[in-house]
Amino acid sequence: INAMSPTGFNGDAIILLKPDLVLADSGFEAMWAKDIRKLGVPVYFLYGTRAASFADIEGDVEALGKIFDRARRAAAVVGWMEAELAKYRTPTNATVAQIAWINPDGSFYAAGNNTFVAAEIRAAGGINAIGQGGWGPFEPSLLIAANPSVIVVGSMGFNCTYALQTLKNIPHVSGVSAYSNGRIYALSGLAEDAVDQPSLMSVYAVAMFNMVMTGRAPHCLDTRWFLQQFPSPIPTG
């Protein structure tokens, strides 16, 4: 039964399901999920897309372990996350701009310093080049002044080729260090999902950021490359 509708949640469907508990994302789903409580159904809010750190994600894993009586498996997953993240804690001094969207006029949306993506960059040993908070939109002059040594751009719903071509819409972007050093990268598919959505896969995002910062990644990081690079399943204990 689909418990969602274009305008929020389908309360009738949730009542028919008779759930013992509803798990909700405290970011995307916070507004509609609060109303479920009016139906007499308990709701537990995970950090989800509101996560600001890896500690938040680990907290979600531990909470799910308790809820489903799988605390041991949850501890194994958290241990795996910590072990993987420990591999990338050496500073690289690379400054990274992670651009999610570029408008036709050259203004753009990118990961500011208080975003989860910025936490991924720091965990990978880098420095987030966008000094402001939030996602923008930012003017081209901000990127030029930041002069990042690495630029990572999302596919914007298309592919790597489109993303790299669209990046040129930002006036004078070819003058930043990332261009002169050949350190321009594009994300698509699973690679982009891992970076954009706070989750267990964010561990792989840290690995990818470290690879681009140290020059060990191709200029297009797509689903095929991602699955070749990270074939092992997440441990469950």
FIKE-858045 format. One line per 5 residues: number of its first residue (from 0); their letters; for each residue x, y, z of N, C-alpha, C. Coordinates in Angstrom, 2 decimals. Layout:
N
NUM> a> X,Y,Z,X,Y,Z,X,Y,Z  ... $
This chain:
237
0> inams> 0.85,-1.19,0.00,0.00,0.00,0.00,0.88,1.23,0.00  0.62,2.14,-0.90,1.39,3.38,-0.97,0.88,4.35,0.08  1.75,4.69,1.02,1.35,5.58,2.11,1.63,7.04,1.81  2.08,7.31,0.58,2.40,8.68,0.22,1.50,9.15,-0.92  1.36,10.44,-1.05,0.63,11.05,-2.15,1.40,12.29,-2.57 $
5> ptgfn> 1.07,12.89,-3.72,1.82,14.09,-4.16,1.78,15.24,-3.16  0.78,15.25,-2.30,0.66,16.37,-1.36,1.15,16.03,0.05  1.67,14.84,0.25,2.16,14.47,1.58,1.96,13.00,1.84  1.27,12.63,2.94,1.08,11.23,3.24,-0.38,10.84,3.09  -0.58,9.56,2.85,-1.92,9.01,2.71,-2.31,8.42,4.07 $
10> gdaii> -3.05,9.18,4.88,-3.39,8.75,6.22,-4.21,7.47,6.24  -5.14,7.32,5.28,-5.97,6.12,5.22,-5.11,4.88,5.00  -4.12,5.01,4.12,-3.25,3.87,3.83,-2.45,3.48,5.07  -1.99,4.47,5.82,-1.22,4.17,7.03,-2.09,3.46,8.06  -3.35,3.88,8.19,-4.26,3.21,9.13,-4.49,1.76,8.71 $
15> llkpd> -4.64,1.51,7.40,-4.85,0.14,6.91,-3.63,-0.74,7.17  -2.45,-0.16,7.11,-1.22,-0.91,7.36,-1.08,-1.31,8.82  -1.70,-0.55,9.72,-1.64,-0.81,11.16,-0.20,-0.98,11.66  0.67,-0.02,11.36,2.07,-0.16,11.77,2.25,0.01,13.28  3.23,-0.70,13.82,3.59,-0.50,15.22,4.39,0.78,15.38 $
20> lvlad> 5.07,1.15,14.31,5.92,2.33,14.34,6.14,2.84,12.93  6.21,4.15,12.77,6.55,4.77,11.49,7.92,5.42,11.64  8.84,5.06,10.76,10.15,5.70,10.73,10.10,6.84,9.72  10.57,7.99,10.12,10.50,9.16,9.24,11.82,9.90,9.22  12.09,10.54,8.09,13.27,11.37,7.92,12.96,12.75,8.51 $
25> sgfea> 13.74,13.19,9.46,13.45,14.47,10.11,13.81,15.67,9.24  14.37,15.39,8.05,14.62,16.46,7.10,13.48,16.59,6.13  13.47,15.74,5.09,12.46,15.81,4.03,11.05,15.55,4.53  10.90,14.63,5.48,9.56,14.16,5.84,9.03,14.74,7.14  9.75,15.67,7.73,9.39,16.15,9.06,7.99,16.74,9.13 $
30> mwakd> 7.60,17.54,8.13,6.33,18.26,8.21,5.13,17.32,8.16  5.10,16.42,7.15,3.93,15.55,7.05,3.94,14.46,8.10  5.13,13.98,8.49,5.19,12.87,9.44,4.67,13.27,10.82  4.80,14.55,11.17,4.29,14.99,12.47,2.78,14.77,12.56  2.09,14.88,11.43,0.64,14.73,11.43,0.20,13.28,11.64 $
35> irklg> 1.11,12.33,11.37,0.76,10.93,11.55,0.43,10.65,13.02  1.09,11.36,13.90,0.86,11.15,15.33,-0.60,11.41,15.69  -1.25,12.29,14.93,-2.66,12.58,15.20,-3.54,11.37,14.94  -3.01,10.40,14.18,-3.76,9.17,13.89,-3.54,8.12,14.97  -2.73,8.47,15.98,-2.46,7.54,17.06,-1.36,6.56,16.76 $
40> vpvyf> -0.56,6.84,15.74,0.55,5.96,15.36,1.87,6.57,15.85  2.67,5.81,16.58,3.95,6.36,17.04,4.92,6.59,15.86  5.66,7.67,15.94,6.62,8.02,14.89,7.99,8.22,15.50  9.02,7.63,14.87,10.40,7.87,15.30,11.11,8.61,14.18  11.68,9.75,14.51,12.37,10.56,13.51,13.87,10.26,13.51 $
45> lygtr> 14.35,9.79,12.37,15.79,9.62,12.16,16.37,10.96,11.70  17.67,11.14,11.89,18.30,12.35,11.35,18.12,12.40,9.84  18.42,11.30,9.16,18.24,11.23,7.72,18.92,12.36,6.98  18.16,13.06,6.13,18.73,14.13,5.32,19.09,15.36,6.14  18.72,15.38,7.41,19.09,16.49,8.29,20.43,16.27,8.96 $
50> aasfa> 21.05,15.14,8.70,22.34,14.82,9.33,23.37,15.89,9.00  24.12,16.30,10.03,25.16,17.31,9.85,26.55,16.72,10.02  26.62,15.46,10.47,27.91,14.83,10.73,27.77,13.32,10.61  28.90,12.65,10.57,28.87,11.19,10.54,28.36,10.62,11.86  28.54,11.36,12.93,28.00,10.93,14.22,26.48,10.82,14.15 $
55> diegd> 25.83,11.71,13.39,24.38,11.65,13.24,23.97,10.37,12.51  24.70,10.02,11.46,24.38,8.81,10.71,24.59,7.58,11.59  25.70,7.56,12.32,25.96,6.44,13.22,24.88,6.34,14.29  24.39,7.49,14.74,23.30,7.50,15.71,22.04,6.87,15.14  21.75,7.14,13.86,20.59,6.52,13.22,20.75,5.00,13.15 $
60> vealg> 21.95,4.55,12.80,22.20,3.11,12.71,22.00,2.45,14.08  22.54,3.06,15.11,22.40,2.51,16.46,20.95,2.51,16.91  20.21,3.57,16.57,18.80,3.64,16.93,18.00,2.53,16.25  18.28,2.30,14.97,17.59,1.23,14.24,17.95,-0.14,14.83  19.19,-0.28,15.27,19.60,-1.53,15.90,18.79,-1.82,17.16 $
65> kifdr> 18.53,-0.79,17.94,17.72,-0.95,19.15,16.26,-1.23,18.81  15.72,-0.48,17.85,14.31,-0.63,17.48,14.01,-2.04,16.97  14.91,-2.59,16.17,14.67,-3.90,15.55,15.42,-5.03,16.25  15.92,-4.74,17.45,16.64,-5.75,18.23,17.81,-6.33,17.43  18.54,-5.46,16.81,19.72,-5.86,16.03,20.92,-4.99,16.44 $
70> arraa> 21.05,-4.76,17.72,22.10,-3.87,18.22,23.50,-4.35,17.83  23.68,-5.66,17.82,25.00,-6.20,17.47,25.35,-5.89,16.02  24.39,-6.07,15.14,24.63,-5.77,13.73,24.86,-4.27,13.52  24.09,-3.48,14.24,24.27,-2.03,14.13,25.67,-1.63,14.58  26.15,-2.24,15.67,27.49,-1.94,16.16,28.55,-2.33,15.13 $
75> avvgw> 28.31,-3.43,14.41,29.25,-3.87,13.38,29.31,-2.86,12.24  28.17,-2.31,11.86,28.13,-1.31,10.79,28.84,-0.03,11.22  28.58,0.41,12.46,29.24,1.61,12.96,30.75,1.39,13.04  31.15,0.21,13.48,32.58,-0.10,13.53,33.22,-0.07,12.16  32.50,-0.60,11.16,32.99,-0.55,9.78,33.13,0.90,9.30 $
80> meael> 32.13,1.72,9.60,32.19,3.13,9.20,33.41,3.82,9.80  33.64,3.61,11.09,34.76,4.26,11.76,36.09,3.79,11.18  36.20,2.50,10.90,37.44,1.96,10.33,37.71,2.54,8.94  36.65,2.67,8.14,36.82,3.24,6.80,37.19,4.72,6.86  36.52,5.47,7.71,36.79,6.91,7.81,38.20,7.17,8.33 $
85> akyrt> 38.71,6.27,9.17,40.06,6.45,9.73,41.13,6.42,8.65  40.82,5.85,7.50,41.80,5.74,6.42,42.11,7.10,5.77  41.24,8.08,5.97,41.34,9.32,5.21,41.54,10.56,6.07  42.01,10.38,7.29,42.09,11.52,8.20,43.36,12.36,8.05  44.26,11.95,7.18,45.47,12.73,6.95,45.13,13.94,6.08 $
90> ptnat> 45.42,15.16,6.53,45.09,16.36,5.74,45.78,16.36,4.38  45.06,16.80,3.35,45.64,16.89,2.01,45.92,18.34,1.61  45.31,19.30,2.34,45.42,20.73,2.04,44.73,21.12,0.74  44.01,20.19,0.14,43.26,20.52,-1.08,42.00,21.30,-0.71  41.68,22.30,-1.51,40.43,23.05,-1.32,39.45,22.60,-2.40 $
95> vaqia> 38.26,22.21,-1.96,37.29,21.58,-2.86,35.99,22.38,-2.94  35.53,22.63,-4.15,34.20,23.21,-4.37,33.33,22.12,-4.96  32.26,21.76,-4.26,31.34,20.74,-4.76,30.08,21.45,-5.23  29.90,21.51,-6.53,28.81,22.26,-7.16,27.68,21.32,-7.54  26.48,21.63,-7.07,25.33,20.77,-7.33,24.54,21.19,-8.55 $
100> winpd> 24.48,22.50,-8.83,23.65,23.00,-9.93,24.21,24.32,-10.44  24.13,24.52,-11.75,24.61,25.76,-12.37,23.49,26.37,-13.20  23.19,27.62,-12.95,22.15,28.33,-13.69,22.71,28.88,-15.01  21.84,29.17,-15.97,22.31,29.70,-17.26,23.12,30.99,-17.14  22.85,31.80,-16.09,23.59,33.06,-15.95,24.92,32.88,-15.23 $
105> gsfya> 25.26,31.63,-14.88,26.55,31.37,-14.23,26.48,31.33,-12.72  25.38,31.77,-12.13,25.24,31.61,-10.68,25.08,30.10,-10.41  25.35,29.70,-9.19,25.38,28.25,-8.94,25.01,27.92,-7.50  24.66,26.65,-7.31,24.38,26.12,-5.98,25.52,25.16,-5.62  26.06,25.33,-4.43,27.19,24.50,-4.01,27.15,24.26,-2.51 $
110> agnnt> 27.91,23.29,-2.06,27.93,22.93,-0.64,28.67,23.97,0.18  27.93,24.68,1.03,28.55,25.64,1.93,29.17,24.96,3.13  29.78,25.75,3.99,30.55,25.18,5.09,29.73,24.47,6.16  28.43,24.72,6.22,27.62,24.07,7.25,26.77,22.94,6.70  27.14,22.40,5.55,26.39,21.31,4.93,27.05,19.97,5.23 $
115> fvaae> 26.29,18.90,5.02,26.86,17.57,5.24,27.96,17.27,4.23  27.81,17.76,3.01,28.86,17.53,2.00,30.19,18.14,2.48  30.12,19.29,3.13,31.34,19.89,3.68,31.97,18.98,4.72  31.12,18.29,5.50,31.63,17.33,6.49,32.33,16.17,5.79  31.80,15.75,4.64,32.44,14.68,3.86,33.82,15.13,3.37 $
120> iraag> 33.90,16.36,2.89,35.17,16.88,2.39,36.20,16.95,3.51  35.78,17.43,4.68,36.70,17.49,5.82,37.14,16.10,6.25  36.20,15.14,6.25,36.54,13.77,6.65,37.52,13.14,5.67  37.52,13.63,4.42,38.44,13.11,3.40,39.81,13.77,3.46  39.97,14.73,4.37,41.26,15.40,4.51,41.35,16.71,3.76 $
125> ginai> 40.21,17.21,3.25,40.24,18.44,2.48,39.63,19.62,3.19  39.57,20.73,2.49,39.01,21.98,2.99,37.90,22.40,2.04  36.73,22.70,2.58,35.64,23.16,1.73,35.92,24.58,1.25  35.92,24.76,-0.06,36.31,26.05,-0.62,35.25,27.13,-0.48  33.99,26.73,-0.35,32.89,27.70,-0.24,32.76,28.13,1.21 $
130> gqggw> 33.21,29.33,1.50,33.25,29.79,2.89,31.90,30.14,3.48  30.91,30.40,2.66,29.58,30.76,3.17,28.80,29.50,3.53  27.70,29.69,4.27,26.85,28.58,4.65,25.76,28.32,3.64  25.05,27.22,3.82,23.94,26.88,2.95,24.39,26.39,1.58  23.44,26.43,0.64,23.69,25.93,-0.71,23.64,27.03,-1.78 $
135> gpfep> 23.42,28.25,-1.39,23.36,29.32,-2.38,21.93,29.70,-2.73  21.73,30.34,-3.88,22.69,30.47,-4.99,23.83,31.44,-4.69  24.98,31.14,-5.29,26.17,31.97,-5.15,26.52,32.61,-6.49  27.13,33.78,-6.41,27.56,34.47,-7.62,28.91,33.91,-8.09  29.18,33.98,-9.40,30.44,33.47,-9.93,31.67,34.04,-9.23 $
140> sllia> 31.60,35.31,-8.80,32.75,35.95,-8.17,33.20,35.22,-6.91  32.24,34.57,-6.22,32.61,33.83,-5.01,33.51,32.66,-5.34  33.19,31.95,-6.40,34.01,30.80,-6.80,35.39,31.25,-7.27  35.43,32.33,-8.02,36.71,32.84,-8.53,37.60,33.27,-7.37  37.00,33.95,-6.39,37.78,34.41,-5.23,38.24,33.24,-4.38 $
145> anpsv> 37.43,32.18,-4.29,37.81,31.00,-3.50,38.96,30.25,-4.15  39.03,30.28,-5.48,40.11,29.66,-6.24,40.38,28.22,-5.79  39.38,27.34,-5.84,39.57,25.97,-5.37,40.60,25.20,-6.19  41.29,24.30,-5.51,42.26,23.47,-6.23,41.58,22.26,-6.88  40.35,21.97,-6.44,39.56,20.87,-7.01,38.11,21.33,-7.14 $
150> ivvgs> 37.49,21.03,-8.28,36.05,21.27,-8.45,35.39,19.94,-8.76  34.31,19.66,-8.03,33.50,18.47,-8.28,32.09,18.96,-8.59  31.57,18.58,-9.75,30.25,19.08,-10.17,29.29,17.91,-10.38  28.04,18.09,-9.93,27.03,17.07,-10.10,26.48,17.04,-11.52  25.81,15.96,-11.88,25.33,15.77,-13.25,24.11,16.62,-13.59 $
155> mgfnc> 23.44,17.17,-12.56,22.24,18.00,-12.78,21.17,17.25,-13.56  21.08,15.94,-13.32,20.06,15.12,-13.97,20.46,14.59,-15.33  21.68,14.87,-15.77,22.12,14.42,-17.09,23.31,13.45,-16.93  24.47,13.84,-17.39,25.64,12.97,-17.30,26.89,13.80,-17.10  28.02,13.12,-17.02,29.28,13.82,-16.76,29.63,14.82,-17.86 $
160> tyalq> 29.42,14.43,-19.10,29.75,15.32,-20.22,28.96,16.62,-20.12  27.67,16.50,-19.85,26.82,17.68,-19.71,27.31,18.54,-18.55  27.62,17.90,-17.42,28.05,18.65,-16.24,29.33,19.43,-16.50  30.30,18.79,-17.12,31.58,19.45,-17.37,31.43,20.59,-18.37  30.54,20.41,-19.34,30.29,21.47,-20.32,29.56,22.64,-19.67 $
165> tlkni> 28.59,22.33,-18.81,27.80,23.38,-18.16,28.65,24.19,-17.18  29.65,23.55,-16.61,30.53,24.26,-15.68,31.17,25.48,-16.35  31.34,25.41,-17.64,31.95,26.51,-18.38,31.04,27.75,-18.43  29.77,27.59,-18.03,28.85,28.74,-17.99,29.23,29.74,-16.91  30.03,29.29,-15.94,30.44,30.19,-14.86,31.56,31.10,-15.40 $
170> phvsg> 31.30,32.40,-15.48,32.30,33.32,-16.05,33.66,33.22,-15.35  34.71,33.15,-16.15,36.10,33.17,-15.69,36.49,31.94,-14.87  35.67,30.89,-14.90,35.99,29.70,-14.10,37.28,29.03,-14.59  37.59,29.21,-15.85,38.80,28.57,-16.39,40.07,29.14,-15.78  39.94,30.25,-15.05,41.13,30.85,-14.44,41.46,30.32,-13.05 $
175> vsays> 40.59,29.48,-12.47,40.86,28.98,-11.12,41.86,27.84,-11.16  42.47,27.57,-10.02,43.53,26.56,-9.92,43.08,25.19,-10.41  41.83,24.83,-10.10,41.35,23.50,-10.47,41.45,23.27,-11.98  41.18,24.32,-12.76,41.27,24.20,-14.22,42.72,24.10,-14.68  43.57,24.97,-14.16,44.96,24.97,-14.60,45.68,23.69,-14.21 $
180> ngriy> 45.20,23.04,-13.13,45.83,21.80,-12.68,45.13,20.55,-13.21  44.07,20.74,-14.01,43.33,19.61,-14.55,42.58,18.82,-13.50  42.09,19.50,-12.46,41.43,18.81,-11.35,39.93,19.12,-11.33  39.28,18.83,-12.46,37.84,19.02,-12.59,37.19,17.64,-12.70  36.19,17.39,-11.87,35.55,16.07,-11.83,34.03,16.21,-11.87 $
185> alsgl> 33.37,15.20,-12.43,31.91,15.19,-12.49,31.38,13.91,-11.85  30.22,14.03,-11.21,29.56,12.89,-10.56,28.24,12.59,-11.26  27.90,11.31,-11.33,26.56,10.93,-11.80,26.18,9.59,-11.17  24.90,9.26,-11.24,24.44,7.97,-10.76,24.71,7.73,-9.29  25.16,6.52,-8.96,25.40,6.14,-7.57,26.49,6.98,-6.92 $
190> aedav> 27.47,7.38,-7.70,28.54,8.21,-7.14,27.98,9.55,-6.65  27.07,10.11,-7.42,26.44,11.38,-7.03,25.51,11.18,-5.83  24.77,10.07,-5.82,23.88,9.78,-4.70,24.66,9.65,-3.40  25.81,8.98,-3.47,26.62,8.77,-2.27,27.08,10.09,-1.67  27.37,11.05,-2.51,27.82,12.36,-2.05,26.67,13.20,-1.53 $
195> dqpsl> 25.55,13.18,-2.23,24.45,14.11,-1.94,23.58,13.71,-0.75  23.39,12.40,-0.53,22.43,11.94,0.47,23.14,11.38,1.70  22.98,11.99,2.87,23.60,11.46,4.08,23.11,10.03,4.36  24.03,9.08,4.41,23.67,7.68,4.62,24.94,6.88,4.86  24.79,5.56,4.95,25.97,4.70,5.07,26.88,4.88,3.86 $
200> msvya> 26.30,5.14,2.69,27.10,5.31,1.48,27.97,6.56,1.52  27.73,7.42,2.49,28.55,8.63,2.61,30.00,8.27,2.94  30.22,7.10,3.49,31.58,6.63,3.71,32.31,6.53,2.37  31.60,6.05,1.36,32.19,5.97,0.02,32.40,7.36,-0.57  31.54,8.31,-0.20,31.73,9.68,-0.67,33.06,10.23,-0.15 $
205> vamfn> 33.38,9.94,1.09,34.65,10.38,1.67,35.81,9.77,0.88  35.70,8.49,0.57,36.75,7.82,-0.21,36.90,8.49,-1.58  35.76,8.84,-2.22,35.82,9.47,-3.54,36.45,10.86,-3.46  36.06,11.64,-2.45,36.66,12.97,-2.31,38.17,12.85,-2.09  38.58,11.87,-1.30,40.02,11.69,-1.08,40.73,11.32,-2.37 $
210> mvmtg> 40.07,10.51,-3.18,40.66,10.10,-4.45,40.80,11.27,-5.43  39.79,12.13,-5.49,39.91,13.27,-6.40,40.93,14.28,-5.88  41.03,14.40,-4.56,41.98,15.36,-3.99,43.43,14.91,-4.17  43.62,13.61,-4.27,44.98,13.08,-4.42,45.26,12.61,-5.85  44.35,12.96,-6.78,44.58,12.66,-8.19,44.49,11.20,-8.56 $
215> raphc> 43.67,10.43,-7.84,43.57,8.98,-8.09,42.21,8.59,-8.66  41.46,9.54,-9.18,40.12,9.26,-9.71,40.01,9.71,-11.15  39.12,9.07,-11.92,38.86,9.54,-13.29,38.08,10.85,-13.23  37.99,11.53,-14.35,37.27,12.82,-14.36,35.76,12.63,-14.38  35.31,11.42,-14.67,33.88,11.10,-14.59,33.69,9.95,-13.61 $
220> ldtrw> 33.02,10.22,-12.50,32.73,9.20,-11.51,31.26,8.84,-11.64  30.97,7.74,-12.33,29.59,7.35,-12.60,29.26,6.04,-11.90  28.08,5.50,-12.16,27.64,4.28,-11.48,28.55,3.10,-11.79  28.93,2.94,-13.03,29.80,1.81,-13.39,31.11,1.88,-12.65  31.72,3.04,-12.62,32.99,3.20,-11.88,32.77,2.95,-10.40 $
225> flqqf> 31.69,3.47,-9.85,31.40,3.33,-8.42,31.31,1.86,-8.03  30.58,1.06,-8.81,30.40,-0.34,-8.48,31.69,-1.14,-8.64  32.55,-0.72,-9.54,33.85,-1.37,-9.68,34.76,-1.04,-8.51  34.64,0.19,-8.03,35.51,0.67,-6.96,35.07,0.17,-5.59  33.76,0.06,-5.40,33.22,-0.31,-4.08,32.27,-1.50,-4.21 $
230> pspip> 32.80,-2.68,-4.55,31.93,-3.84,-4.78,31.48,-4.54,-3.51  32.18,-4.31,-2.40,31.90,-5.07,-1.19,30.64,-4.56,-0.49  29.80,-5.47,0.00,28.60,-5.05,0.72,28.95,-4.48,2.09  28.07,-3.69,2.60,28.24,-3.15,3.95,28.03,-4.29,4.95  28.94,-4.48,5.90,28.80,-5.60,6.87,27.58,-5.43,7.75 $
235> tg> 27.01,-6.56,8.14,25.83,-6.53,9.01,26.05,-7.31,10.30  27.28,-7.77,10.55,27.56,-8.44,11.81,27.25,-9.92,11.77 $
